[in-house]
Amino acid sequence: MAAQSWQREVSECFSNETCKNRIFSKIKSAATELGFERCAYTLYIPVPISRPQVVQVDDFPEAWQRRYSVAEYHHIDPTVAHCRKSERPVVWSDELFASAPELWREAQSHGLKVGWSQANQSAGSLRGVLTLVRSRIPLAEEELKANEPRMSFLASASYEAMGRAMKALHGTRQKAFLTPRELEALKWTADGKTMADIAQILDVSENTVRFHLKNATAKLQTPNKTAAAVKAALLGWLD
């Protein structure tokens, strides 16, 4: 199938879907078409700021899921570190896992031997990572040249779909409870403006800005105005 036709089919498959489990099922189907046996999609949600949430759906062996969690391997996983700072795809290798040899040995013992990961992130929003894995046949340059554009497209399409699912999960009806002024105050807060700055921009007093931000913070059930702004941005309310 031609690349453009495949991309169109994937886009249509994900269109308007808001259930993360159904989205993952479609990701898995596309991954199989690309020659991978297993896959994972991880979302790093920046709220609450003090304890960012991690949501992952995968079809990895249960024994490996438990071991990875108990050993807290996410703290030393080189793929996690790479995807935290770059949106360039990374191919799993001995060199990549040189700093975490035990993790690498254990992953391979569970059949996770050949892998590819790529992150996507919008400014100030959630970060998503697609991981494609198989148990044999290394990723050669020829295969990457032929398939990596589709793999990267799948990562982007998955990010858009999973982001939509998270917004649906948190609910968008709450936006109706925020007044236009509260939304404006949150938007400028997200842009890094102080209350004095916002007061000048909106031509109101600082007390008025403080009032709007206090109300918005309470409605969003967040600990402070910064967390409220981040959550509103994550939900797509400040677009």
C-alpha positions as CSV (number, residue, x, y, z in Angstrom):
1,M,0.0,0.0,0.0
2,A,1.3,3.4,-0.9
3,A,2.5,5.6,2.0
4,Q,-0.1,8.3,1.4
5,S,-2.9,5.8,1.1
6,W,-1.8,4.0,4.3
7,Q,-1.6,7.3,6.2
8,R,-5.1,8.3,5.0
9,E,-6.4,4.9,6.2
10,V,-4.8,5.3,9.6
11,S,-6.2,8.9,10.0
12,E,-9.7,7.7,9.1
13,C,-9.4,4.8,11.5
14,F,-8.6,7.1,14.4
15,S,-11.0,9.8,13.3
16,N,-13.3,11.0,16.2
17,E,-12.3,8.1,18.4
18,T,-12.2,9.1,22.1
19,C,-11.7,5.7,23.9
20,K,-8.1,5.1,24.7
21,N,-8.5,1.3,24.7
22,R,-10.1,1.3,21.3
23,I,-7.4,3.7,20.0
24,F,-4.7,1.4,21.3
25,S,-6.4,-1.5,19.6
26,K,-6.1,0.4,16.3
27,I,-2.5,1.4,17.1
28,K,-1.7,-2.3,17.6
29,S,-3.3,-3.2,14.3
30,A,-1.2,-0.6,12.5
31,A,1.9,-1.8,14.3
32,T,1.3,-5.4,13.2
33,E,1.0,-4.1,9.6
34,L,4.4,-2.5,10.0
35,G,6.0,-5.8,11.2
36,F,5.9,-5.4,15.0
37,E,4.5,-8.0,17.5
38,R,3.9,-5.6,20.4
39,C,3.5,-2.0,21.1
40,A,2.9,0.6,23.9
41,Y,1.6,4.1,24.1
42,T,2.6,6.2,27.1
43,L,1.1,9.6,28.0
44,Y,2.9,12.0,30.3
45,I,0.3,14.4,31.7
46,P,1.7,17.5,33.3
47,V,-0.9,17.8,36.0
48,P,-0.8,18.0,38.9
49,I,2.5,19.8,38.6
50,S,3.9,18.2,41.8
51,R,2.9,14.7,40.7
52,P,2.6,14.5,36.9
53,Q,0.5,11.5,35.8
54,V,1.7,8.7,33.5
55,V,-0.9,6.7,31.6
56,Q,0.3,3.7,29.6
57,V,-1.5,1.1,27.5
58,D,0.5,-1.8,26.1
59,D,0.4,-5.5,25.3
60,F,3.7,-6.3,26.9
61,P,4.0,-9.6,28.9
62,E,2.4,-9.2,32.3
63,A,5.5,-10.5,34.1
64,W,7.6,-7.7,32.4
65,Q,5.0,-5.1,33.3
66,R,5.2,-6.1,37.0
67,R,9.0,-6.3,37.0
68,Y,9.4,-2.9,35.3
69,S,7.0,-1.3,37.9
70,V,8.5,-3.0,41.0
71,A,12.1,-2.2,39.9
72,E,11.0,1.4,39.0
73,Y,12.9,1.0,35.7
74,H,11.3,4.2,34.3
75,H,13.9,6.1,36.4
76,I,16.8,4.6,34.4
77,D,15.2,3.6,31.1
78,P,17.3,5.2,28.3
79,T,14.3,5.3,26.0
80,V,12.4,7.4,28.6
81,A,15.3,9.7,29.0
82,H,15.7,10.1,25.2
83,C,12.0,10.8,24.6
84,R,11.9,13.3,27.4
85,K,14.2,15.6,25.6
86,S,13.8,14.7,21.9
87,E,11.1,14.0,19.3
88,R,13.5,12.2,17.1
89,P,12.9,8.4,16.9
90,V,15.3,6.1,18.6
91,V,16.1,2.5,17.8
92,W,16.8,0.2,20.7
93,S,20.4,-1.0,20.8
94,D,23.2,-2.3,23.1
95,E,24.7,1.2,22.9
96,L,21.4,2.9,23.9
97,F,21.0,0.6,27.0
98,A,24.7,0.7,28.0
99,S,23.8,2.6,31.1
100,A,21.1,0.1,32.1
101,P,22.4,-3.4,31.2
102,E,20.2,-5.2,33.7
103,L,17.0,-3.6,32.4
104,W,18.1,-4.5,28.8
105,R,18.9,-8.1,29.7
106,E,15.5,-8.5,31.4
107,A,13.6,-6.9,28.6
108,Q,15.2,-9.2,26.1
109,S,14.4,-12.2,28.3
110,H,10.7,-11.3,27.9
111,G,11.0,-11.1,24.2
112,L,11.4,-7.3,23.9
113,K,14.5,-7.4,21.8
114,V,14.0,-5.1,18.9
115,G,12.4,-1.8,19.6
116,W,11.7,1.7,18.2
117,S,10.3,4.7,20.2
118,Q,9.3,8.2,19.3
119,A,7.8,11.1,21.3
120,N,5.4,13.9,20.4
121,Q,4.7,16.9,22.4
122,S,2.8,20.2,22.0
123,A,4.1,23.3,23.9
124,G,2.8,23.2,27.4
125,S,0.7,20.1,26.8
126,L,1.0,16.4,27.3
127,R,3.8,14.3,25.9
128,G,3.1,11.0,24.2
129,V,5.5,8.1,23.3
130,L,4.8,5.3,20.8
131,T,6.9,2.2,21.2
132,L,7.0,-0.6,18.6
133,V,8.6,-3.9,19.6
134,R,9.3,-7.4,18.2
135,S,11.3,-10.4,19.4
136,R,13.5,-10.9,16.4
137,I,14.9,-9.5,13.1
138,P,16.8,-6.3,13.8
139,L,15.7,-3.1,12.3
140,A,18.0,-2.7,9.3
141,E,18.7,0.6,7.5
142,E,16.7,-0.6,4.5
143,E,13.6,-1.3,6.6
144,L,13.9,2.0,8.4
145,K,14.2,3.8,5.1
146,A,11.1,2.1,3.8
147,N,8.9,2.2,6.9
148,E,10.1,4.9,9.3
149,P,7.9,7.6,7.7
150,R,4.9,5.5,8.4
151,M,6.1,4.7,11.9
152,S,6.5,8.4,12.6
153,F,3.1,9.1,11.1
154,L,1.6,6.5,13.4
155,A,3.3,8.2,16.4
156,S,1.8,11.5,15.4
157,A,-1.7,10.1,14.7
158,S,-1.6,8.2,18.0
159,Y,-0.6,11.3,19.9
160,E,-3.5,13.3,18.4
161,A,-6.0,10.5,19.1
162,M,-4.8,9.8,22.7
163,G,-4.8,13.6,23.4
164,R,-8.4,13.7,22.3
165,A,-9.2,10.7,24.5
166,M,-7.6,12.4,27.6
167,K,-9.7,15.5,27.0
168,A,-12.8,13.4,26.7
169,L,-11.9,11.5,29.9
170,H,-11.5,14.7,31.9
171,G,-14.7,16.0,30.4
172,T,-15.1,19.2,28.4
173,R,-18.5,20.2,29.8
174,Q,-16.7,21.8,32.7
175,K,-15.5,24.6,30.4
176,A,-19.1,26.0,30.6
177,F,-18.5,26.7,34.3
178,L,-15.6,29.0,33.5
179,T,-16.4,32.5,32.6
180,P,-14.8,34.3,29.6
181,R,-12.8,36.4,32.1
182,E,-11.6,33.3,34.0
183,L,-10.5,31.8,30.7
184,E,-8.7,34.9,29.7
185,A,-6.9,35.1,33.0
186,L,-5.8,31.5,32.7
187,K,-4.6,32.0,29.2
188,W,-2.4,34.9,30.1
189,T,-1.2,32.9,33.2
190,A,-0.2,30.1,30.9
191,D,1.8,32.6,28.9
192,G,3.8,33.5,32.0
193,K,2.1,36.8,32.7
194,T,1.9,38.1,36.3
195,M,-1.3,39.3,37.9
196,A,-0.1,42.8,37.4
197,D,0.5,42.1,33.7
198,I,-2.9,40.5,33.2
199,A,-4.6,43.4,35.0
200,Q,-3.0,45.8,32.6
201,I,-3.8,43.7,29.5
202,L,-7.5,43.3,30.6
203,D,-7.8,46.8,31.9
204,V,-9.0,45.7,35.3
205,S,-7.6,45.8,38.8
206,E,-5.2,43.1,40.2
207,N,-7.9,42.3,42.8
208,T,-10.2,41.5,39.9
209,V,-7.6,39.2,38.2
210,R,-6.9,37.5,41.6
211,F,-10.7,37.0,42.0
212,H,-11.0,35.3,38.6
213,L,-8.0,33.1,39.0
214,K,-9.1,32.0,42.5
215,N,-12.5,31.0,41.1
216,A,-11.0,29.2,38.1
217,T,-8.5,27.4,40.4
218,A,-11.4,26.2,42.6
219,K,-13.6,25.1,39.7
220,L,-10.7,23.1,38.2
221,Q,-9.9,21.6,41.6
222,T,-6.2,22.5,41.3
223,P,-3.9,23.7,44.1
224,N,-2.9,27.0,42.5
225,K,-3.3,29.2,39.4
226,T,-0.4,27.7,37.6
227,A,-1.7,24.2,37.9
228,A,-5.2,25.5,36.8
229,A,-3.6,27.1,33.7
230,V,-1.8,23.9,32.8
231,K,-4.9,21.8,33.3
232,A,-7.0,24.2,31.2
233,A,-4.4,24.1,28.5
234,L,-4.2,20.3,28.6
235,L,-8.0,20.1,28.1
236,G,-7.8,22.4,25.1
237,W,-9.7,25.2,26.7
238,L,-7.2,27.9,26.1
239,D,-6.9,27.5,22.3
